Each structure stands twice: as C-alpha cells, then as structure tokens.
Amino acid sequence: MSRKFNYQAEQPRIYDFLLDVFSRNFSPTNQGRSVKETRILLSLWKDARSHQETFRQLSDAWRRI
C-alpha cells in the first residue's frame, strides 16, 4: 500500500487508509496529494453496486471530519 497508494502509517488500518484516500481526492486543501491509483480505486468502489452502501457510509464519515 505504501508504494502503490503512497500511504504510510505506524499502525495501518483499512479505515484510516480509506479516510486518507477520501481526503486526498475530495479535500480542497489536499490538491496535488492525490495518486492516480486512489482515483481509480474510488471510481471502481463507488461504481460497484455491491459496495455502494459502504462507500456512502465512509463518504459521510469523511464529511464529518
């Protein structure tokens, strides 16, 4: 994950990784931090019918931060 998505953490957790991905792609203060692979990951995840509810929940959680 660190090489492909440029994500590094002392104790990596999937929830923290996903919040980082949202932050990189949707926060106006993080322009330029987005990695091509994160945009692809979000696009595929958002469009996957079986994962739409999880995407919405994490998207809402990110907005509250």
BAFI-3210 file (N, C-alpha, C; in Angstrom, 3 decimals, decimal comma, padded with zeros to 6 digits):
// residues 65
n [1|2|3|4|5|6|7|8|9|10|11|12|13|14|15|16|17|18|19|20|21|22|23|24|25|26|27|28|29|30|31|32|33|34|35|36|37|38|39|40|41|42|43|44|45|46|47|48|49|50|51|52|53|54|55|56|57|58|59|60|61|62|63|64|65]
n.u [000,819|002,021|003,745|002,138|-000,110|000,928|000,667|001,330|001,692|002,153|000,681|-001,036|-004,397|-007,360|-009,597|-008,453|-006,778|-008,677|-010,000|-007,872|-007,589|-010,039|-009,642|-007,437|-008,568|-010,905|-010,681|-010,303|-007,977|-005,982|-004,985|-003,113|-002,060|-003,292|-003,160|-002,867|-003,775|-005,424|-007,595|-008,606|-009,222|-011,286|-013,192|-013,837|-014,775|-016,931|-018,637|-019,206|-021,833|-022,342|-020,908|-021,731|-023,192|-021,369|-019,442|-020,901|-021,327|-018,690|-018,005|-019,782|-018,789|-016,272|-016,960|-017,829|-015,554]
n.v [-001,196|001,180|001,781|001,696|003,325|005,392|005,508|005,667|004,511|004,109|002,136|000,679|000,774|-000,335|001,382|003,896|004,142|004,328|006,699|008,438|008,183|009,306|011,910|012,752|012,977|014,518|016,751|020,229|021,348|019,545|019,418|018,051|015,974|013,708|010,435|008,680|006,004|006,051|007,541|005,840|003,595|004,687|005,306|002,768|001,477|003,090|002,732|000,045|-001,947|-003,681|-002,566|-000,001|001,026|000,896|002,629|005,033|005,331|005,666|007,925|009,789|009,771|010,861|013,459|014,510|014,939]
n.w [000,000|000,620|-001,505|-003,854|-003,263|-001,857|000,923|004,294|007,575|011,085|012,401|010,295|009,249|007,674|007,677|008,301|006,093|004,015|004,722|004,338|001,576|000,705|001,665|000,150|-002,354|-002,248|-000,629|-000,600|000,365|-000,021|-002,598|-005,216|-003,723|-004,429|-005,727|-008,726|-008,623|-006,369|-007,220|-009,173|-007,595|-005,942|-007,898|-008,999|-006,706|-005,903|-008,076|-007,968|-007,475|-005,319|-003,258|-002,749|-000,535|001,623|000,623|000,641|003,419|004,432|003,006|004,085|006,717|006,304|005,530|007,940|009,341]
ca.u [000,000|002,838|004,278|001,086|-001,024|001,683|000,064|002,224|001,222|002,808|-000,242|-002,009|-005,728|-008,101|-010,442|-007,584|-006,349|-009,780|-010,187|-006,777|-007,932|-011,072|-009,016|-006,581|-009,330|-012,058|-010,416|-009,690|-006,658|-005,026|-004,751|-001,775|-001,697|-003,973|-002,369|-003,726|-004,385|-006,507|-008,755|-009,140|-009,835|-012,565|-014,123|-014,298|-015,511|-018,187|-019,485|-019,540|-023,159|-022,312|-020,179|-022,192|-023,596|-020,139|-018,862|-021,691|-021,072|-017,368|-018,067|-020,427|-017,852|-015,215|-017,523|-017,974|-014,223]
ca.v [000,000|002,387|002,101|001,919|004,397|006,386|005,562|005,155|004,704|003,200|001,013|000,835|000,172|-000,113|002,565|005,071|004,210|004,817|008,126|009,128|008,204|010,331|013,209|013,086|013,212|015,401|017,926|021,324|021,687|018,490|019,358|017,596|014,783|012,557|009,497|008,133|004,758|006,323|007,961|004,626|002,816|005,302|005,173|001,380|001,178|003,833|002,167|-001,361|-001,985|-004,415|-001,804|001,385|001,449|001,124|003,860|006,164|005,472|006,263|009,274|010,606|009,882|011,806|014,812|014,979|015,206]
ca.w [000,000|000,671|-002,835|-004,857|-002,884|-001,094|002,258|005,324|008,939|012,031|012,570|009,204|009,362|006,438|007,844|008,178|004,699|003,197|005,016|003,661|000,145|000,542|001,911|-000,995|-003,573|-002,114|000,196|-001,374|000,909|-000,360|-004,036|-005,540|-002,955|-004,996|-006,500|-009,775|-008,177|-005,425|-008,010|-009,795|-006,520|-005,576|-009,011|-009,073|-005,487|-005,951|-009,126|-007,692|-006,847|-004,055|-002,238|-002,728|000,816|002,386|000,081|001,159|004,853|004,621|002,454|005,119|007,850|005,911|005,545|009,329|009,925]
c.u [000,856|003,379|003,177|000,221|-000,350|001,057|001,015|001,655|001,949|001,979|-001,329|-003,306|-006,507|-008,969|-009,617|-007,092|-007,456|-010,086|-009,088|-007,064|-008,998|-010,460|-008,186|-007,386|-010,453|-011,813|-009,755|-008,295|-005,596|-004,813|-003,312|-001,336|-002,337|-002,995|-003,323|-004,461|-005,519|-007,761|-009,416|-009,859|-011,197|-013,601|-014,694|-015,175|-016,893|-019,158|-019,890|-020,834|-023,132|-021,614|-020,654|-022,555|-022,375|-019,462|-019,593|-021,415|-019,715|-017,314|-018,707|-019,511|-016,761|-015,724|-017,645|-016,639|-013,822]
c.v [001,250|002,766|002,473|003,139|005,515|006,610|004,919|005,490|003,709|001,947|001,131|000,076|000,539|001,143|003,836|005,249|004,798|006,283|008,960|009,245|009,259|011,723|013,655|013,513|014,226|016,651|019,020|021,692|020,664|018,354|018,944|016,373|013,529|011,723|008,858|006,877|004,988|006,771|006,756|003,768|003,380|005,131|003,763|001,019|001,827|003,203|000,720|-001,414|-002,650|-003,643|-000,360|001,872|001,733|002,405|005,078|006,408|006,125|007,680|010,227|010,807|010,878|013,241|015,379|015,330|016,647]
c.w [000,000|-000,706|-003,815|-004,533|-002,094|000,285|003,245|006,690|009,832|012,246|011,506|009,467|008,106|006,533|007,680|006,747|003,830|003,471|004,365|002,164|-000,123|000,683|000,718|-002,211|-003,454|-001,278|-000,640|-000,864|000,547|-001,856|-004,292|-004,763|-003,532|-005,823|-007,507|-009,318|-007,193|-006,163|-008,676|-008,758|-006,145|-006,675|-009,096|-007,876|-005,514|-006,949|-008,876|-006,888|-005,470|-002,928|-002,095|-001,326|001,686|001,919|000,633|002,647|005,115|004,075|003,464|006,319|007,527|005,955|006,950|009,972|009,692]
res [m|s|r|k|f|n|y|q|a|e|q|p|r|i|y|d|f|l|l|d|v|f|s|r|n|f|s|p|t|n|q|g|r|s|v|k|e|t|r|i|l|l|s|l|w|k|d|a|r|s|h|q|e|t|f|r|q|l|s|d|a|w|r|r|i]
***
